[in-house]
Amino acid sequence: MSQQGAALQTYNNELVKCIEDLCSKRDELNGQIQQEEEEKHKLQNDIRILTEKLSRVNENLARKMASRNEFDKTIAETEAAYMKILESSQTLLNVLKREAGNLGKASDLRGNVTQS
């Protein structure tokens, strides 16, 4: 019976050692789980912060693009009006030159009539 007792004691020691090894592996795995949960929480927080920042950037970008479009519209309208002013100025200059030429001809004709 002492041989059976010794075998039982050996099995018991191995069983305890296996249980201790399993507990040790579980504790190690639990530590890894906690680290990854902390990393997950940090990443989720980073995503939240970046999402909020992206939203603000998109809002600012939309406002600035709308302002740029208004600038483009105003510039186009101003350039078109300026071109009309240039065309009118050219027409006015041509009329003025023609009238000045006609006045010069009329003045020359009067001068010739008085000298005769």
C-alpha positions in Angstrom: 0.0 0.0 0.0 2.9 2.3 0.5 3.8 1.9 -3.1 0.3 3.1 -4.0 0.6 5.9 -1.6 3.9 7.0 -3.1 2.3 6.8 -6.6 -0.6 8.8 -5.4 1.7 11.4 -3.8 3.7 11.7 -7.2 0.4 12.1 -9.1 -0.7 14.7 -6.6 2.5 16.6 -6.9 2.3 16.6 -10.7 -1.3 17.6 -10.6 -0.5 20.5 -8.3 2.4 21.5 -10.6 0.2 21.4 -13.7 -2.5 23.5 -11.9 0.2 26.0 -10.9 1.5 26.1 -14.5 -2.0 26.7 -15.8 -2.6 29.4 -13.2 0.7 31.1 -14.2 -0.2 31.0 -17.9 -3.7 32.3 -17.1 -2.1 35.2 -15.1 0.3 36.0 -18.0 -2.6 35.9 -20.4 -4.7 38.1 -18.1 -1.9 40.7 -18.0 -1.8 40.7 -21.8 -5.6 41.1 -22.0 -5.4 44.1 -19.6 -2.6 45.7 -21.7 -4.6 45.2 -24.9 -7.7 46.6 -23.3 -5.8 49.7 -22.2 -4.4 50.0 -25.8 -7.9 49.6 -27.2 -9.3 52.3 -24.9 -6.4 54.6 -25.8 -7.0 54.0 -29.6 -10.7 54.6 -29.2 -10.0 57.8 -27.4 -7.6 58.8 -30.2 -10.2 58.0 -32.8 -12.8 60.1 -31.0 -10.4 63.1 -30.8 -9.3 62.7 -34.4 -12.9 62.4 -35.5 -13.8 65.6 -33.7 -10.8 67.3 -35.2 -11.7 66.0 -38.7 -15.2 67.4 -38.3 -13.9 70.8 -37.3 -11.4 70.8 -40.3 -14.2 69.8 -42.7 -16.4 72.6 -41.3 -13.6 75.2 -41.7 -12.8 73.9 -45.1 -16.4 74.2 -46.3 -16.6 77.8 -45.0 -13.4 78.7 -46.7 -14.4 77.1 -49.9 -17.7 79.0 -49.9 -15.8 82.2 -49.3 -13.4 81.4 -52.1 -16.3 80.8 -54.4 -17.7 84.2 -53.4 -14.3 85.8 -54.2 -14.3 84.0 -57.6 -17.8 85.2 -58.4 -17.0 88.8 -57.3 -13.8 88.8 -59.3 -15.5 87.5 -62.4 -18.3 90.1 -62.1 -15.8 92.9 -61.5 -13.6 91.8 -64.5 -16.7 91.6 -66.8 -17.7 95.1 -65.7 -14.2 96.4 -66.1 -14.1 95.0 -69.7 -17.3 96.8 -70.4 -15.7 100.0 -69.1 -12.7 99.5 -71.3 -14.9 98.9 -74.3 -16.9 102.0 -73.5 -13.7 104.0 -73.1 -12.4 102.8 -76.5 -15.8 103.7 -78.1 -15.7 107.1 -76.4 -12.1 107.7 -77.5 -13.0 106.8 -81.1 -16.1 109.2 -81.0 -13.9 111.9 -79.5 -11.2 111.5 -82.2 -13.8 111.5 -85.0 -15.5 114.7 -83.5 -12.2 116.3 -83.0 -11.3 115.6 -86.6 -14.6 117.0 -87.8 -14.1 120.1 -85.7 -10.6 120.4 -87.2 -12.0 120.2 -90.7 -14.7 122.7 -90.0 -12.1 125.1 -88.5 -9.9 124.7 -91.5 -12.8 125.5 -93.8 -13.7 128.7 -91.9 -10.1 129.7 -92.0 -9.9 129.3 -95.7 -13.2 131.2 -96.3 -12.0 134.2 -94.2 -8.7 134.4 -96.1 -10.2 134.5 -99.5 
